[in-house]
Amino acid sequence: MRNAKVRQRIAAGKLHLRIRDLRNLGMKSERMLAEIGVRTADELRRRGAVRAYAELKRAGAASSLNVLWALAGALEPWPEGRHWREIARGDAR
């Protein structure tokens, strides 16, 4: 994802990322997020990690803070992401 051409295509709207394409997230995360109406990486980005996590908790889909760290890491910096452990250890958490 660190490829400049990929970033340009995303910015131009020519490439759409799936949730499972984001760092830290996979098929299981994609299914969980679909339960709360988040079906694309752009929707997740607009909703934000904290709001999405809170909605997952209310829906009973998220069981640990690691989900929050994974969501935050997937979205920051966009679109490369950071490993969820970096977020969990960081001061910004």
N, C-alpha and C positions, 0 to 999 in steps of 0.2 A: 504494500500500500504506500510505500514511501516514494514510489515512482512519480515524478513530476507530471508525466503525461496522463497518468491515471487521475491525479488531482485535478488537472485541467479539464478532463472529460466529465468528472463529477460536477465541477463548478459550472460547466456549460450545459448541464442537464442531459448529457449524452450517455451517462453511465449511472445506473441506479443500483446502489448497494442493497443487498438483503441483510437482514439482521444477523444471520449466521456468517456473513462476510466480515463483520466487525470483530476486532480483537476481543478475546475473553468470552465471546458468545457463540453458541452453536445451535443445533437443531432444538434441543430442549428449551433453551432460552427463547428461541423463536416461537415455539408452541406456547410457552407461558405468557409471553407478551401478546400473542394473538388473542388470548383469553380476555385481555383488557382492551382490545381493539387496536393494538399497535402491531401493524403488519409490515412496515417498511423501516429501514434505517432512518429515513428522513422524518417519519412520524415519531420515532423514538427520540431523535435529536430535538424536535420541536417540543416534545413533552418534557424532556429532561430526565436525568437519572433519578433524582429524589422523588419527583412526582410519580414516575413509573413504578419505582420501588414501593411507594406508599400504596398505590393502587393494587400492585401484586400482593402486598401484605393483606389488604382488605379482602381481596378475592381468595386468600388462602393459598396462593401459589408460591410465594417467597417464604423460605423458612429460615434464612440466615442473613447476616449482614454481608456475607461474601457476595450475595446477589447484587447488593447496592454497590459494592466496590467494583464488581465486574461491569455493571452498567456505566458507572462513572468513568472507569478506565476505557471502555469502548468508545465513549464520546469525547474524550479529551486527550490529546489534541485531535481535532477532527481532520481527516478521517483515519489517521494512523492508530490512534489509541495508545494507551499505556497498560502494562500488565496490572491486573487487579491487586497484586501484592504491593506494588509501588504506591497505589492509592491507599491501601489499608495501613501502610506504615507512615504515610505522609502527614504533614501538619495540616493540610487543607481538609482532611477528612472531617 
